[in-house]
């Protein structure tokens, strides 16, 4: 709207801090966005994935920056008080796996057949695990984004049919309830069809072993065998095997999650990110030196090494 209001040739610099890659993944929305941009437009990609998308689309590196979105990481430092287990009446010895996400109904005009966060695949994967491992409970927290409850009702019916009461969808929690709930999870899973870096930062801040889909900016946060596990999307079988792998190596994956906590505590620290954004503005306006971009892999390489777990033959999966 700002570009439409000012026109492509307006002298005022305009900065778009890009929150997600979805519009870049579809030619019509990508083309429309780029067609409105002029020589005084700049982009701040909030992941390496988004930066690559703009570079492939022909945006010069001189007009393209990268800075992860900052957050108050102190919000996710609650001790494990058993809040979620008490609230949902889950046994103390149960293994809890799931996620906390808003529910996005499929957008048919984008060719989506399932919701953006792939709740269907998560439910199927948890069901597969439950067939082989006792005392596993699935918890999928979150309400529908917008006013389209029909899709959420269908997901609830699927969860009930597959889990027989042990795959629970308790609805939307407020931020405090979310922060209190995460420490109760034994494994967080996030395998959307499109994503930036969301959905994995909060569980890692709470030291929860995390599985992410190989999509978007998620592999920049969840590094396989380093901070968690990465699986191909739309593969409930691969997700199920990864969950069982974490169950079999829980102590190790807790250590990997703590390494992930060290990463995200710096990577998404709001003071660090704010200083980065400030530096980008000064570079564009006054010609100050271009701020150095945070490198997640280099930061992880600086941490003490933790060996990778051995993979039981039955738990192997292919990409």
FIVEXDO-353098 format. One line per 5 residues: for each residue x negated, y, z negated of C-alpha. Coordinates in steps of 0.1 Angstrom, whole numbers, plus 2048, in hexadecimal, padded with zeros to 3 digits. Each point is the difference from the previous one (the first is absolute). Layout:
REM residues N
X:Y:Z; ...
//
This chain:
REM residues 319
800:800:800; 7E3:817:7F8; 7F1:7F9:823; 821:807:811; 805:820:7EC
7DD:80E:808; 7FA:7F1:823; 7E2:7EC:80C; 7EA:81F:806; 805:812:7DF
7DF:80C:7F0; 808:7F5:7DC; 7F0:7DE:7F7; 819:7E5:7F7; 7F7:7E1:7EC
814:7E0:800; 7F6:7E9:7E3; 80D:7E0:80E; 811:7E9:7E6; 804:7E0:815
7F9:7F0:822; 824:7F6:80A; 805:81C:819; 7DE:7F8:810; 80A:7DC:806
81C:809:818; 7F9:812:821; 81E:817:800; 7FB:80F:7DD; 7DA:801:805
804:812:821; 819:819:7F3; 7EA:809:7E2; 7E0:805:815; 813:813:81C
809:81B:7E6; 7DC:805:7F5; 7E9:81C:80C; 7DB:808:7FC; 806:80E:7DD
810:7E0:7F2; 7EC:7EA:7E8; 807:7DF:7F0; 7F7:7F1:7DE; 804:7DB:803
807:7EF:7DE; 7EE:7E0:80B; 7E6:7F3:818; 81D:7EE:812; 812:821:808
7DF:811:80A; 7FA:7E4:819; 823:804:80E; 7FA:825:807; 7DE:7FA:80F
80E:7E6:817; 81B:819:80A; 7E5:818:80B; 7FD:818:7E2; 7DD:80E:7FC
7ED:7F7:7E0; 7FA:825:7FB; 825:805:7FA; 805:7E0:7EC; 7F8:7FB:7DB
807:7E5:7E7; 80B:802:7DB; 813:7E7:7EC; 81F:80C:7EE; 7F9:808:7DC
815:7F5:7E2; 7FF:802:7DA; 7F0:7DE:7F9; 805:805:7DB; 825:7F8:805
7F7:7DB:804; 7ED:7F9:7E0; 81C:7EF:7EC; 7F6:7E2:7EC; 812:7DF:806
81D:801:7E8; 815:7E5:810; 819:81B:80A; 80A:7F0:822; 803:7DD:7F2
817:80C:7E4; 815:815:817; 805:7E4:81A; 7FF:7E3:7E6; 7E3:7EF:811
7ED:7E6:7EC; 7DF:80B:7F0; 7ED:7E4:812; 80F:806:822; 7EA:80C:81D
80F:820:80E; 7FA:809:824; 810:81C:815; 7FF:825:806; 80F:822:7F9
80C:810:821; 81C:814:80E; 816:7EC:817; 800:80D:824; 81B:7F1:817
7F4:7F6:823; 7FF:81C:819; 80E:7EF:820; 7F5:81D:816; 7DC:7F8:7F6
805:7DB:808; 7FF:7F6:7DB; 811:7DF:7F8; 7F8:800:7DB; 7FB:81C:7E7
7E0:815:800; 7F4:7F0:7E0; 807:7DC:80B; 814:7F6:7E2; 80C:7E2:814
7DD:7F3:804; 7F8:805:7DB; 81F:7EE:7F5; 7F8:7E3:817; 7DC:7FE:7F4
80A:800:7DB; 81A:7E4:808; 7E4:7EB:811; 7EA:804:7E1; 81D:7F7:7E9
804:7DF:813; 7DC:7F6:7F6; 7F9:812:7E0; 817:800:7E1; 809:81F:7EB
7FA:81A:81B; 817:81E:800; 804:81A:81B; 808:824:7F8; 807:81A:81B
807:822:7F0; 80E:81D:814; 820:80E:80F; 80A:80A:823; 7F2:81F:810
81E:814:80C; 824:7F5:7FF; 800:7DE:812; 807:7E6:7E4; 80B:7E4:818
7DC:7F6:808; 7F8:7FF:7DB; 81E:7EA:7F9; 7F4:7E8:81B; 7DD:7FF:7F0
810:7F8:7DE; 814:7E4:80F; 7E0:7F2:810; 7ED:802:7DF; 81C:7EE:7ED
802:7E5:81B; 7DA:7FA:801; 7F8:805:7DB; 820:7F3:7EF; 7FD:81C:7E6
7DA:801:7FD; 7FA:81A:81C; 80E:820:7F0; 808:822:810; 808:816:7E2
804:820:814; 7EE:822:7FE; 7EB:809:7E2; 7F5:823:7F5; 7DB:809:801
7FB:7F8:7DB; 811:7DE:803; 7EB:7F8:81F; 7E0:808:7EC; 80B:7EB:7E3
80A:7E3:817; 7E0:7FC:815; 7EA:7F1:7E4; 819:7E3:7FD; 7FA:7F4:824
7E7:7E4:805; 7FE:806:825; 80B:81D:816; 808:7FA:825; 804:81B:81B
803:7F5:824; 813:81B:813; 803:803:826; 7F2:823:7FE; 7ED:812:7E4
7E6:818:7F6; 7F0:7F9:7DE; 820:7FE:7EB; 80D:7E3:7EC; 7DE:7F3:7F4
7F2:81D:7ED; 817:7FF:7E2; 7FB:7DA:7F8; 7DA:803:804; 800:81E:7E8
811:7E7:7E7; 7E7:7E5:807; 819:7E9:812; 7F2:7E7:81A; 80D:80D:821
807:7F2:822; 804:818:81E; 809:7FC:824; 7E6:805:81B; 811:820:80C
7FA:825:800; 7EB:80E:7E4; 805:7E3:7E8; 7DF:7EF:808; 7EE:820:7F6
80C:7FA:7DD; 804:7DA:7FD; 7DF:7F0:80C; 802:7DA:802; 7EC:7EF:7E5
7F6:823:7F2; 81F:811:7F3; 81B:7E7:809; 80D:7EC:81D; 80B:809:823
817:7EB:815; 80F:804:823; 823:810:800; 820:7ED:80A; 7F0:7E0:7F3
812:7F4:7E0; 7EC:7E0:800; 7DF:813:7FF; 80E:816:7E4; 80C:7E2:7EC
7DD:7F0:803; 7F0:820:7F5; 817:802:7E1; 7F6:7DC:7F7; 7DC:809:805
803:81C:7E6; 813:7E8:7E8; 7E3:7E7:803; 7E5:81B:7FB; 812:818:7EA
7E3:80B:7EA; 7EB:808:81E; 81B:814:811; 806:813:7E0; 7DB:80B:803
805:809:824; 81E:815:7F7; 7EB:812:7E6; 7E8:808:81C; 81D:80C:815
80A:816:7E2; 7DE:80F:800; 803:807:826; 823:810:800; 7F9:814:7E0
7E6:813:815; 80F:7FD:823; 822:80F:7F6; 7F5:816:7E4; 814:820:804
7E3:817:7F6; 7E8:7F0:819; 81A:801:81B; 80A:824:7F9; 7DC:80B:802
7FD:7EE:821; 81F:811:80E; 7F4:822:7F4; 7DF:7F9:812; 812:7F8:821
814:820:7FE; 7E0:814:7FA; 7EF:7EE:81D; 81C:809:818; 805:824:7F4
7DC:80B:7F7; 7E9:7E7:810; 7F4:7F1:7E0; 7EE:7DE:803; 818:7E3:808
808:7EC:7E1; 7F2:7DE:7FD; 81A:7E5:803; 805:7E5:7E5; 7F4:7DE:80C
812:7E4:7ED; 7E8:7E5:80B; 7E1:813:7F7; 80F:806:7DD; 807:7DB:7FC
7DD:7F7:80B; 7F3:815:7E3; 813:7EC:7E6; 7F2:7DF:7F0; 806:7E2:817
81B:7E6:7F8; 7FE:7DF:813; 81D:7F6:816; 817:7E3:7F4; 7FE:7DE:810
81F:7F9:816; 811:7DE:7FA; 807:7EF:821; 825:801:7FB; 800:825:7FB
7ED:80A:81F; 812:816:81A; 7F6:80E:821; 803:823:80D
//
